[in-house]
Amino acid sequence: MSADYLDLPQLLAARGTVRLPGSKSISNRVLLLAALAAGETEVRDLLLSDDTAHMLAALRTLGVGVEQVADKAFRVVGVAGVFPLREADLFLGNAGTAFRPLTAVLALTGGDYRLSGVARMHERPIADLVDGLRQLGADISYLGQEGFPPLAIRPPMPGVVEGDGLGENKVVRAIRVITLRGDVSSQFLTGILMALPLLGSETTVEVVGELISRPYVELTLATMALFGVQVVREGWRRFTVPADSAYRSPGVVYVEGDASSASYFLALGAIGGGPLRVEGVGRDSIQGDVRFADALAQMGAKITSGANWIEASAPGGTRLQGLQIDCNHIPDAAMTLATTALFAEGPTVLRNIASWRVKETDRIAAMATELRKLGAIVDEGDDFIAVAPPASGASLHPAAIDTYDDHRMAMCFSLAALATPLRINDPQTVAKTFPDYFERFAEVTEPVPVVAIDGTSASGKGTIASRVAAALGWHYLDSGALYRLTALAARRAGVGWDDEARVAAIAGDLAVDFAGSAITLSGEEVGDAIRSEEISAGASRVAALPAVRDALLFRQRAFRRPPGLVADGRDMASVVFPDSASKVFLTASVEVRAKRRHKQLIDKGNAASIAALSLDLRERDERDSQRSVAPLQQSADAHLLDTTNLTIETAVAQVLDWVHKVPQKG
Ligand code: DC
């Protein structure tokens, strides 16, 4: 995906099956423990994404043998606790699941390392982890702002640390109990626990303050157990890694599907009808975010599950209901509840989500800002967000959603497409955990259908398209009118038709309303004014400007509302609605078109000459088909309809026949 936005059409329904990508949290834990273990591990179903790429690259930089052996399978040659490279610079992007545990492991193994990430990573606090590690003798310093990455790690300070006789790289601090704050990120505890077996001696971590995101700590303990280390715990307060713990490869490890990624599809099923099934996680999952399905069930969704799958459908006969919920146990999947709330009756209140503020972005602020763009009613505080759909049954309105370099923002907001067409800015941010998210999304969703009718001037497009729309009971978009309105508005503002930047600004701000067949511009009826020969010529000029076409693109797509849209123009099939399943290209001889236009003008009491009109049509055809952007062309997948010898009724019947023959999805 190279575009810096993705326009999602409004959706009618969602159903189908999605095979989930591997869990990010499990993938990065397993990779690190496989690297630290004795023996070789084959990791299967690994997530291939930005965050795991950072972990893989870091391990290779540290000298670990990592080899891809199949599509999603890697062989990791364990180093038995001692990285071959004792000095390295590691760049870890915005991958918290790589940065925190690597910090802990490198600080306790001894060596000279520098760890850095993207700008946002340098705004995410890490002081609690560093404070915990310093109690074990680690030598860590902040290279930028105190308390935040980037970090420099040096071998533990002499005198504070003693060797245990097992090797110069082993570090043991006399103090066996350390304290660690657990209320900012559970990844600090995860990082330290994963590093402690490298010490060889018994060490206890006492958690100070409320431990958040507990299921992720469970995941850590389960993964450590898989590699042969049993942590002894007293509730959520004390965790002890016994003496002589050491990681051993279990041989082959399968990574579960990502439960957080599952949340988007389960919500789609609950909102869009379903059934929508995710495969790769199920009832027996070790990931906390599978509990998201329980929250959906509390909202009224129908949920069923098996050992390795979960399925969601909409409640029968009623709407989803708003929910009040403490989200400590599902911090990531809880974000999905915030956009699901757009479809629920009454407000949804998500509590205990302070950790959102230190994630990929300040997720509470980002979520509130973007939900408001759609018309939702939002209230937020330090550690909660309350979301309700627009008041008194009003519908959500189209908007361009910013994603703040946060994969989950992009994925959460895709759900809003079940209520409105929308634009997702920087959609490629999903690569952090789910590179082909939008492809999977398209496979299980049914967009509002659109009939795209393109053709030359006076080929009969407008008449045929509006009658097809009436016959189907669908909306109608006369896209040429938008170019005409732009030309008219520019003329009235005294802006030249070649002044690309200013005409584009005018196109972006058009205060236009299409009510039935009436067209108003800033409140004034302009149906006739935009059809004059002068404005026709102006429309053709402004339509050749790329910035004007860009400015009108989303506005045209926003017309695609249920139950369907018939759109006419020059680039409906090629640019505006390339996914249309019904594309028609209309043409007719210049002579016949000139006669039709002549009759229209004479009927309105205007003088006209057929010869002059023919010449004008030829010139306009030439300009519309030769321009560099979105030229008038028949798409390869469009039906050609030559109306030279057809009545309007016959042409309409032919188009309807093509529309009805389109196979239905799902
Ligand atoms: O269809 P029409 O004659 O009302 O279109 C007016 C002008 O706008 C015409 O010169 C072509 C241009 N146009 C376009 O470039 N792309 C469209 N989708 C529709 C119209």
Boltz pocket constraint, residues with backbone or C-beta under 6 A from the ligand:
constraints:
  - pocket:
      binder: B
      contacts: [[A, 457], [A, 458], [A, 479], [A, 480], [A, 481], [A, 483], [A, 484], [A, 536], [A, 539], [A, 540], [A, 541], [A, 543], [A, 544], [A, 568], [A, 569], [A, 570], [A, 571], [A, 572], [A, 620], [A, 624], [A, 630]]
      max_distance: 6.0
